Amino acid sequence: MKKKSNLTLFMKQLIRSLKEEERFSTAHIYQSTLNAFMLFCKTDAIRFNQMERSRLKQFENHLRNKGCTWNTVSTYMRTLRSIYNKAVDDGLAEEKPRLFRHVYTGVKANTKRALDAKDMSKLLSASLPRPLPQSMKESRAWITLMFLLRGMPFVDLAHLRKTDLQDSVISYRRHKTGALLTVEIPPAAMNLIKRYQNTDSASPYLLPILSGNRKSEEEYAEYQHALRKLNYDLKQLAVYCGIKLNVSSYVAKHHTISI
């Protein structure tokens, strides 16, 4: 890697390398961190010597004042710390012991996400006073499948391949860890799969969440769009069902754990 003279250029080169390695989630975090820090610094040419304890504390305060959660603050700070350490190792930046000591880099437990059994039943299967839009029906099907398939994360549901389904069993690799998992499909889940299964013979995917005809980086963006849409629809569905708690794609996993 050709050495870069400032933090901005160094981060941009790391982002390019991550994309070449198809590590799009990490590249997205790096890019979001860079965008937020450039906005705070009011420059797109941040020098390594501008990385001072006082500036980082001001950045933390800036993020909190803009409504960022502590976990978002931590993500940005841990990203900056990792990148600064890489720059030190490459001889681009001065080593500054405990540079990030006074900013938050931990992980705070989120508010309980699990719904009680009554609300979960409403979300998945309650009759509603008016018909749902088609897109919301699909989102309800996805969250139901995630729940029935042992709290399967949405990223794994979206990337299930047709070849993963054999009779009444799904065998797939976790998108996050690569671990091989096997799940027996209960009848209710099989009915949903048959109803919504992908009819596009050119697509490798079992469900029509991703098109299957995009390049890797475009597919990552397509997945992010699908995830945002699911979370939006679930919030609307919660209103339809009279559920007052915040609902997101995590609810299937957390409810499965809670029972």
Rosetta silent file (secondary structure, phi, psi, omega in degrees, C-alpha in Angstrom):
SEQUENCE: MKKKSNLTLFMKQLIRSLKEEERFSTAHIYQSTLNAFMLFCKTDAIRFNQMERSRLKQFENHLRNKGCTWNTVSTYMRTLRSIYNKAVDDGLAEEKPRLFRHVYTGVKANTKRALDAKDMSKLLSASLPRPLPQSMKESRAWITLMFLLRGMPFVDLAHLRKTDLQDSVISYRRHKTGALLTVEIPPAAMNLIKRYQNTDSASPYLLPILSGNRKSEEEYAEYQHALRKLNYDLKQLAVYCGIKLNVSSYVAKHHTISI
SCORE:     score description
SCORE:     0.000 S_00000001
   1 L     0.000  128.433  177.319    0.000    0.000    0.000 S_00000001
   2 L   -70.033  133.748 -175.735    1.358    3.402   -0.967 S_00000001
   3 L   -70.776  140.106  179.499    1.678    5.594    2.098 S_00000001
   4 L  -110.597  147.294 -169.045   -0.742    8.482    2.480 S_00000001
   5 L   -88.818  -11.318  177.381    0.160   11.746    4.163 S_00000001
   6 L  -140.989  168.710 -174.216   -3.049   12.455    6.070 S_00000001
   7 H   -62.271  -41.616 -177.566   -5.837   10.635    7.873 S_00000001
   8 H   -60.525  -50.534 -178.991   -8.450   11.291    5.188 S_00000001
   9 H   -65.248  -37.185  179.334   -6.399    9.838    2.341 S_00000001
  10 H   -63.595  -44.267  179.472   -5.279    6.932    4.505 S_00000001
  11 H   -65.613  -39.861  179.942   -8.883    6.060    5.409 S_00000001
  12 H   -63.364  -37.209  178.418  -10.005    6.343    1.791 S_00000001
  13 H   -70.068  -38.095  176.130   -7.317    3.911    0.719 S_00000001
  14 H   -62.735  -39.853  179.027   -8.302    1.481    3.480 S_00000001
  15 H   -62.843  -43.305  177.621  -11.930    1.731    2.337 S_00000001
  16 H   -61.002  -42.358  179.952  -10.927    0.925   -1.245 S_00000001
  17 H   -64.141  -40.502  179.021   -8.938   -2.091   -0.037 S_00000001
  18 H   -63.390  -40.057  179.255  -11.877   -3.342    2.031 S_00000001
  19 H   -66.955  -38.013  177.058  -14.183   -3.087   -0.976 S_00000001
  20 H   -62.818  -31.354  177.987  -11.700   -4.994   -3.118 S_00000001
  21 L   -86.360    1.724 -179.557  -11.778   -7.725   -0.460 S_00000001
  22 L    62.147   32.288  174.638  -15.614   -7.561   -0.541 S_00000001
  23 L   -98.635   68.684 -168.794  -15.719   -6.557    3.132 S_00000001
  24 H   -72.246  -31.767  179.345  -18.496   -4.092    2.450 S_00000001
  25 H   -64.714  -45.209  177.938  -19.919   -3.905    5.964 S_00000001
  26 H   -66.431  -39.447  177.554  -16.555   -2.800    7.418 S_00000001
  27 H   -61.031  -38.795  178.833  -16.023   -0.430    4.489 S_00000001
  28 H   -63.605  -42.818  178.855  -19.434    1.105    5.230 S_00000001
  29 H   -64.122  -43.755  178.207  -18.486    1.669    8.891 S_00000001
  30 H   -60.329  -44.127 -177.618  -15.160    3.241    7.873 S_00000001
  31 H   -66.972  -41.593  178.710  -16.892    5.528    5.372 S_00000001
  32 H   -63.349  -40.447  178.080  -19.573    6.583    7.866 S_00000001
  33 H   -63.958  -45.545  179.525  -16.887    7.344   10.456 S_00000001
  34 H   -61.876  -45.292 -179.921  -14.874    9.372    7.971 S_00000001
  35 H   -58.951  -45.811 -178.409  -17.940   11.333    6.829 S_00000001
  36 H   -65.464  -40.502 -177.707  -18.913   12.176   10.412 S_00000001
  37 H   -71.872  -38.063  176.644  -15.365   13.190   11.391 S_00000001
  38 H   -64.520  -39.667  178.639  -14.856   15.347    8.266 S_00000001
  39 H   -63.166  -41.504  178.922  -18.174   17.088    8.956 S_00000001
  40 H   -66.583  -44.407 -177.614  -17.092   17.770   12.518 S_00000001
  41 H   -76.943  -12.232 -179.922  -13.604   18.975   11.509 S_00000001
  42 L    58.803   38.799  176.897  -15.082   21.061    8.653 S_00000001
  43 L  -158.483  151.230  175.443  -12.409   19.807    6.263 S_00000001
  44 L  -104.477   17.097  177.529  -11.860   16.880    3.913 S_00000001
  45 L  -133.588   73.149 -177.571   -8.107   16.905    4.590 S_00000001
  46 L   -82.037  124.695 -179.427   -7.672   15.840    8.227 S_00000001
  47 L   -85.699  154.396  178.361   -4.024   15.609    9.269 S_00000001
  48 H   -61.856  -34.790 -177.452   -2.738   12.939   11.630 S_00000001
  49 H   -74.182   -4.073  174.298   -1.455   15.592   14.033 S_00000001
  50 H   -83.307   -6.769  179.136   -5.031   16.848   14.459 S_00000001
  51 L   -81.573   90.556 -179.955   -5.819   13.652   16.367 S_00000001
  52 L  -122.465  156.719 -179.548   -5.653   14.997   19.927 S_00000001
  53 H   -55.177  -44.195 -176.861   -7.484   13.984   23.094 S_00000001
  54 H   -64.713  -40.045  179.630   -9.304   17.310   23.281 S_00000001
  55 H   -66.308  -41.404  179.579  -10.470   17.111   19.662 S_00000001
  56 H   -64.776  -38.374  177.425  -11.724   13.549   20.120 S_00000001
  57 H   -65.334  -39.835  176.797  -13.643   14.576   23.246 S_00000001
  58 H   -63.697  -37.910  177.583  -15.176   17.458   21.303 S_00000001
  59 H   -63.826  -42.274  177.039  -16.129   15.005   18.549 S_00000001
  60 H   -59.204  -47.203  179.902  -17.800   12.764   21.135 S_00000001
  61 H   -62.681  -40.201  178.692  -19.805   15.722   22.482 S_00000001
  62 H   -60.100  -44.879 -179.405  -20.700   16.744   18.934 S_00000001
  63 H   -65.106  -42.518  179.521  -22.073   13.261   18.158 S_00000001
  64 H   -65.542  -38.749  178.635  -24.113   13.128   21.357 S_00000001
  65 H   -66.155  -24.928  177.801  -25.540   16.597   20.710 S_00000001
  66 L   -86.317    0.606  175.931  -26.647   15.372   17.275 S_00000001
  67 L    95.125    8.301  178.525  -28.573   12.533   18.912 S_00000001
  68 L   -68.434  142.401  175.708  -26.163    9.644   18.314 S_00000001
  69 L   -72.376  164.651  177.192  -26.438    6.759   20.762 S_00000001
  70 H   -62.773  -33.850  179.205  -23.486    5.810   22.933 S_00000001
  71 H   -69.178  -33.882  174.458  -23.011    2.682   20.858 S_00000001
  72 H   -66.782  -43.637  175.719  -22.771    4.756   17.666 S_00000001
  73 H   -56.267  -46.278 -178.716  -20.233    7.012   19.382 S_00000001
  74 H   -61.771  -41.705  179.134  -18.281    3.922   20.409 S_00000001
  75 H   -59.468  -46.356  179.704  -18.333    2.528   16.872 S_00000001
  76 H   -64.068  -43.527 -177.114  -16.875    5.751   15.468 S_00000001
  77 H   -68.619  -41.231  178.786  -14.243    6.036   18.199 S_00000001
  78 H   -67.055  -33.304  176.580  -13.152    2.404   17.953 S_00000001
  79 H   -66.591  -46.765  178.005  -12.911    2.782   14.179 S_00000001
  80 H   -61.722  -39.201  179.098  -10.755    5.896   14.487 S_00000001
  81 H   -63.772  -44.896  179.387   -8.589    4.170   17.088 S_00000001
  82 H   -61.287  -43.615 -177.723   -8.055    1.137   14.864 S_00000001
  83 H   -69.892  -40.332  178.868   -7.164    3.299   11.864 S_00000001
  84 H   -63.402  -39.963  178.228   -4.855    5.553   13.863 S_00000001
  85 H   -63.829  -37.385  175.591   -3.039    2.494   15.207 S_00000001
  86 H   -61.999  -41.165 -179.862   -2.607    1.209   11.642 S_00000001
  87 H   -65.413  -38.251  175.981   -1.119    4.578   10.701 S_00000001
  88 H   -62.297  -45.793 -179.871    1.284    4.391   13.654 S_00000001
  89 H   -61.440  -32.120 -179.681    2.352    0.898   12.571 S_00000001
  90 L   -86.116    1.532  179.032    2.947    2.225    9.043 S_00000001
  91 L    76.162   19.630 -178.233    5.082    5.089   10.336 S_00000001
  92 L   -95.178  -23.414 -174.939    2.571    7.727    9.243 S_00000001
  93 L  -132.876  154.231  179.315    1.448    8.985   12.638 S_00000001
  94 L   -77.074  136.803  176.845    3.032    9.660   16.003 S_00000001
  95 L   -72.458  127.535 -179.458    2.301    7.144   18.729 S_00000001
  96 L  -127.069  100.433 -177.024    0.211    8.788   21.438 S_00000001
  97 L   -56.815  136.983  175.815   -0.394    6.551   24.451 S_00000001
  98 L    54.476   38.661 -179.852   -3.990    6.424   25.670 S_00000001
  99 L   -60.131  -34.741 -175.398   -5.129    8.842   22.985 S_00000001
 100 L  -102.779   18.835 -174.275   -8.687    7.503   23.230 S_00000001
 101 L   -62.136  -36.333 -170.766   -8.743    7.105   27.015 S_00000001
 102 L  -100.343   13.676  173.623  -11.310    9.850   27.678 S_00000001
 103 L  -118.040  159.638 -173.828  -13.857    8.985   24.989 S_00000001
 104 L   -79.938  124.818  178.225  -16.410    6.195   25.085 S_00000001
 105 L  -131.044   18.293 -179.750  -15.337    2.950   23.396 S_00000001
 106 L   -92.358 -165.101  177.619  -17.493    0.448   25.279 S_00000001
 107 L  -132.786  120.889  178.252  -20.802   -1.226   24.471 S_00000001
 108 L   -94.284  138.215  177.074  -23.983   -0.313   26.310 S_00000001
 109 L   -65.753  130.652  178.548  -26.778   -2.859   26.617 S_00000001
 110 L   -74.546  161.454  173.594  -29.743   -1.743   24.544 S_00000001
 111 L   -57.684  143.948 -177.660  -33.244   -1.445   25.935 S_00000001
 112 L   -49.168  125.280 -176.410  -34.964   -4.819   26.016 S_00000001
 113 L   -97.403  -16.221 -174.164  -36.050   -5.668   22.473 S_00000001
 114 L   -72.408  133.589  172.643  -38.096   -8.802   23.159 S_00000001
 115 L   -84.309  157.158  172.527  -41.871   -8.499   22.917 S_00000001
 116 L   -76.035  169.718 -173.576  -44.087  -10.461   25.261 S_00000001
 117 H   -59.602  -36.919 -178.546  -45.939  -13.462   23.836 S_00000001
 118 H   -64.982  -47.131 -179.829  -49.173  -11.500   23.350 S_00000001
 119 H   -67.928  -37.638  178.726  -47.538   -8.719   21.325 S_00000001
 120 H   -63.555  -39.619  177.322  -45.458  -11.199   19.326 S_00000001
 121 H   -63.411  -40.820  176.307  -48.635  -13.080   18.418 S_00000001
 122 H   -60.106  -46.052 -176.228  -50.239   -9.821   17.302 S_00000001
 123 H   -61.897  -40.565 -172.349  -47.233   -8.955   15.167 S_00000001
 124 H   -87.312  -33.959 -168.092  -47.080  -12.322   13.412 S_00000001
 125 H  -144.778    0.566 -176.268  -50.654  -13.427   12.994 S_00000001
 126 L   -66.563  141.862  172.160  -53.337  -11.142   14.411 S_00000001
 127 L   -69.022  141.293 -175.476  -56.276  -10.253   12.180 S_00000001
 128 L  -115.344  153.441 -176.169  -56.230   -6.568   11.349 S_00000001
 129 L   -68.040  -19.615  177.527  -59.107   -4.112   10.845 S_00000001
 130 L  -142.785  153.162 -176.496  -57.920   -3.233    7.335 S_00000001
 131 L   -62.340  145.912  176.033  -55.858   -5.039    4.686 S_00000001
 132 L   -82.545  146.570  169.425  -52.087   -4.593    4.727 S_00000001
 133 L   -59.785  153.366 -175.495  -50.254   -3.210    1.687 S_00000001
 134 H   -57.287  -42.030 -178.146  -48.459   -5.967   -0.244 S_00000001
 135 H   -63.476  -34.914  179.685  -44.995   -4.800    0.792 S_00000001
 136 H   -74.147  -31.680  174.285  -46.016   -4.903    4.442 S_00000001
 137 H   -61.414  -42.037  178.744  -47.455   -8.407    3.974 S_00000001
 138 H   -64.642  -43.026  179.135  -44.048   -9.516    2.719 S_00000001
 139 H   -62.677  -36.852  176.489  -42.269   -7.898    5.654 S_00000001
 140 H   -65.423  -38.290  177.055  -44.662   -9.671    8.009 S_00000001
 141 H   -64.349  -41.023 -178.692  -43.836  -12.945    6.236 S_00000001
 142 H   -64.778  -44.436 -178.068  -40.081  -12.297    6.604 S_00000001
 143 H   -68.691  -32.340  177.299  -40.275  -11.577   10.350 S_00000001
 144 H   -66.662  -44.155  177.286  -42.504  -14.643   10.819 S_00000001
 145 H   -61.750  -43.012  179.594  -40.003  -16.833    8.978 S_00000001
 146 H   -59.331  -40.779  179.156  -37.142  -15.422   11.031 S_00000001
 147 H   -68.077  -46.722 -176.599  -39.024  -16.304   14.211 S_00000001
 148 H   -68.569  -27.612  179.937  -40.051  -19.793   13.053 S_00000001
 149 L   -94.509   44.657  173.175  -36.531  -20.589   11.842 S_00000001
 150 L    61.212   40.553  176.667  -35.068  -20.244   15.349 S_00000001
 151 L    72.612   33.311 -179.389  -34.483  -16.500   15.281 S_00000001
 152 L   -58.881  129.037  176.760  -32.640  -16.468   11.955 S_00000001
 153 L   -62.539  150.752 -178.448  -31.075  -13.021   11.311 S_00000001
 154 H   -60.281  -35.714 -179.557  -32.489  -11.123    8.349 S_00000001
 155 H   -61.426  -35.734  178.825  -29.106  -11.129    6.603 S_00000001
 156 H   -75.325  -39.078  177.263  -29.163  -14.927    6.606 S_00000001
 157 H   -60.515  -44.940 -177.653  -32.799  -15.117    5.492 S_00000001
 158 H   -64.021  -30.887 -175.834  -32.091  -12.745    2.598 S_00000001
 159 L   -99.822    8.128  174.846  -29.089  -14.799    1.470 S_00000001
 160 L   -60.029  134.174  179.677  -30.679  -18.254    1.716 S_00000001
 161 E  -100.567  155.146  178.604  -30.036  -20.109   -1.521 S_00000001
 162 H   -56.872  -35.134 -178.677  -32.378  -22.457   -3.302 S_00000001
 163 H   -73.546  -11.732  177.960  -29.808  -25.197   -2.822 S_00000001
 164 H   -74.181  -19.750 -176.936  -29.922  -24.650    0.971 S_00000001
 165 E   -94.842  118.242  176.628  -33.413  -26.172    1.051 S_00000001
 166 E  -130.295  111.027 -177.463  -33.584  -29.960    1.053 S_00000001
 167 L    55.618 -115.411 -177.852  -36.997  -31.472    1.812 S_00000001
 168 L  -110.465   28.313 -178.436  -37.952  -30.030    5.212 S_00000001
 169 E  -132.188  139.452  172.220  -34.464  -28.918    6.251 S_00000001
 170 E  -112.500  125.107  173.555  -32.447  -25.762    5.570 S_00000001
 171 E  -116.913  122.707 -174.920  -28.653  -26.002    5.806 S_00000001
 172 E  -149.202  164.254  176.563  -26.851  -22.699    5.436 S_00000001
 173 E  -102.759  132.369  176.506  -23.762  -20.785    6.516 S_00000001
 174 L   -58.159  131.777 -178.684  -24.107  -17.817    8.827 S_00000001
 175 L   -63.974  -34.081 -175.044  -23.318  -14.675    6.892 S_00000001
 176 L   -79.860  -40.605 -171.566  -21.489  -13.186    9.874 S_00000001
 177 L  -114.348  -17.706 -176.326  -19.389  -16.139   11.040 S_00000001
 178 L    80.662    1.456 -179.906  -19.449  -18.710    8.236 S_00000001
 179 L   -68.293  139.439  179.408  -20.662  -21.370   10.708 S_00000001
 180 E   -84.605  126.666  179.346  -22.768  -24.129    9.152 S_00000001
 181 E  -124.952  147.711  176.384  -26.262  -24.417   10.643 S_00000001
 182 E  -125.363  130.179 -176.368  -29.084  -26.842    9.993 S_00000001
 183 E  -129.382  127.606  172.713  -32.692  -25.950   10.784 S_00000001
 184 E   -77.025  136.326 -174.735  -35.746  -28.153   10.544 S_00000001
 185 L   -93.592  114.866  176.547  -38.581  -26.266    8.864 S_00000001
 186 L   -68.312  157.312 -176.553  -41.882  -26.340   10.767 S_00000001
 187 H   -54.150  -40.488 -179.168  -45.032  -26.646    8.601 S_00000001
 188 H   -62.966  -38.981  178.051  -46.044  -23.004    9.074 S_00000001
 189 H   -68.509  -39.417  179.324  -42.626  -21.850    7.839 S_00000001
 190 H   -63.351  -38.214  177.523  -42.757  -24.226    4.868 S_00000001
 191 H   -61.573  -41.539  178.762  -46.135  -22.795    3.875 S_00000001
 192 H   -67.210  -41.151  178.914  -44.673  -19.290    3.866 S_00000001
 193 H   -60.943  -44.335  179.793  -41.624  -20.408    1.878 S_00000001
 194 H   -64.879  -35.632 -179.148  -43.851  -22.012   -0.749 S_00000001
 195 H   -70.518  -37.934 -172.997  -46.035  -18.910   -0.908 S_00000001
 196 H  -110.149    3.569 -174.737  -43.178  -16.438   -1.275 S_00000001
 197 L   -58.648  149.997 -176.189  -40.382  -18.490   -2.832 S_00000001
 198 L   -67.374  125.219  179.312  -38.404  -16.891   -5.623 S_00000001
 199 L   -97.865    0.436  178.805  -39.802  -17.749   -9.054 S_00000001
 200 L   -80.619  109.623 -176.713  -36.883  -16.177  -10.937 S_00000001
 201 L   -65.548  -21.397 -178.975  -34.954  -19.147  -12.316 S_00000001
 202 L   -82.107  -14.842 -178.029  -31.878  -16.946  -12.859 S_00000001
 203 L   -90.187  138.527  177.374  -31.646  -15.997   -9.172 S_00000001
 204 L   -81.094   -9.344 -170.273  -29.783  -18.270   -6.739 S_00000001
 205 E   -89.377  143.690 -177.109  -31.819  -17.015   -3.777 S_00000001
 206 L   -68.730  -37.615 -176.938  -34.701  -18.888   -2.178 S_00000001
 207 L  -118.000  150.637 -175.094  -36.719  -15.755   -1.382 S_00000001
 208 L   -83.257   47.883  177.585  -37.214  -12.613   -3.499 S_00000001
 209 L   -86.984  -42.753  175.892  -35.512  -10.261   -1.040 S_00000001
 210 L  -112.464  147.346 -175.595  -32.374   -9.811   -3.175 S_00000001
 211 L   -72.600  -32.416 -179.297  -32.434   -9.824   -6.958 S_00000001
 212 L    80.557    5.334 -179.312  -29.406  -12.076   -7.352 S_00000001
 213 L  -121.743   22.179 -179.196  -28.239  -10.238  -10.468 S_00000001
 214 L  -112.508  155.726  174.917  -26.066   -7.523   -8.909 S_00000001
 215 L   -70.707  166.068 -170.705  -22.343   -7.291   -8.292 S_00000001
 216 H   -54.124  -49.558 -177.751  -21.104   -7.719   -4.738 S_00000001
 217 H   -67.621  -38.447  177.606  -20.996   -4.049   -3.726 S_00000001
 218 H   -65.723  -36.733  179.108  -24.343   -3.342   -5.392 S_00000001
 219 H   -67.410  -36.510  176.729  -25.841   -6.365   -3.639 S_00000001
 220 H   -61.247  -43.367  177.824  -24.624   -5.064   -0.282 S_00000001
 221 H   -64.694  -38.400  178.281  -26.423   -1.770   -0.995 S_00000001
 222 H   -63.363  -41.817  177.852  -29.500   -3.719   -2.097 S_00000001
 223 H   -63.952  -44.783  179.188  -29.469   -5.659    1.175 S_00000001
 224 H   -58.550  -39.633  177.117  -29.110   -2.466    3.239 S_00000001
 225 H   -63.983  -43.159  179.590  -32.132   -1.029    1.403 S_00000001
 226 H   -63.703  -38.965  178.975  -34.126   -4.216    2.102 S_00000001
 227 H   -65.946  -43.818  178.143  -33.186   -4.077    5.804 S_00000001
 228 H   -61.765  -41.665  179.686  -34.242   -0.417    6.109 S_00000001
 229 H   -63.673  -43.516  178.666  -37.525   -1.241    4.380 S_00000001
 230 H   -59.521  -48.077 -178.346  -38.162   -4.195    6.699 S_00000001
 231 H   -64.704  -37.185  176.035  -37.561   -2.090    9.808 S_00000001
 232 H   -63.551  -47.820 -179.117  -39.799    0.688    8.471 S_00000001
 233 H   -62.279  -38.711 -179.114  -42.584   -1.778    7.657 S_00000001
 234 H   -65.905  -36.450  176.607  -42.298   -3.447   11.066 S_00000001
 235 H   -65.069  -40.726  177.631  -42.737   -0.111   12.826 S_00000001
 236 H   -66.676  -40.868  179.246  -45.845    0.539   10.716 S_00000001
 237 H   -63.106  -38.694  177.940  -47.106   -2.983   11.391 S_00000001
 238 H   -60.390  -39.720  177.438  -46.659   -2.466   15.127 S_00000001
 239 H   -63.814  -45.340  177.597  -48.911    0.589   14.893 S_00000001
 240 H   -54.879  -39.500 -173.167  -51.495   -1.451   12.956 S_00000001
 241 H   -88.997   -2.969 -179.576  -51.384   -4.109   15.692 S_00000001
 242 L    74.825   27.017  178.505  -51.555   -1.691   18.610 S_00000001
 243 L   -92.622  125.906 -174.455  -48.047   -2.547   19.841 S_00000001
 244 L   -91.047  -18.957 -179.736  -46.480    0.350   21.717 S_00000001
 245 L   -77.283  156.239  176.265  -42.907   -0.983   21.969 S_00000001
 246 L   -69.213  133.834 -177.748  -40.278   -0.300   19.329 S_00000001
 247 L  -122.003  133.385  176.609  -40.124   -3.163   16.812 S_00000001
 248 L  -143.797 -177.183 -178.403  -37.229   -3.972   14.482 S_00000001
 249 L   -63.570  -17.047  179.667  -35.720   -6.964   12.704 S_00000001
 250 L   -74.273  -14.867 -171.811  -34.000   -7.950   15.977 S_00000001
 251 H   -62.858  -33.951 -179.448  -37.312   -8.814   17.594 S_00000001
 252 H   -64.932  -44.204  179.699  -37.405  -12.349   16.128 S_00000001
 253 H   -65.677  -47.486 -174.398  -33.973  -13.193   17.524 S_00000001
 254 H   -71.206  -33.078  176.649  -34.559  -11.625   20.921 S_00000001
 255 H   -69.317  -38.351  177.970  -38.011  -13.152   21.345 S_00000001
 256 H   -61.617  -42.599  179.018  -36.598  -16.578   20.471 S_00000001
 257 H   -64.911  -39.543 -173.822  -33.880  -16.132   23.080 S_00000001
 258 H   -70.620  -20.626  179.405  -36.368  -14.896   25.681 S_00000001
 259 L  -104.106    0.000    0.000  -38.510  -18.016   25.399 S_00000001
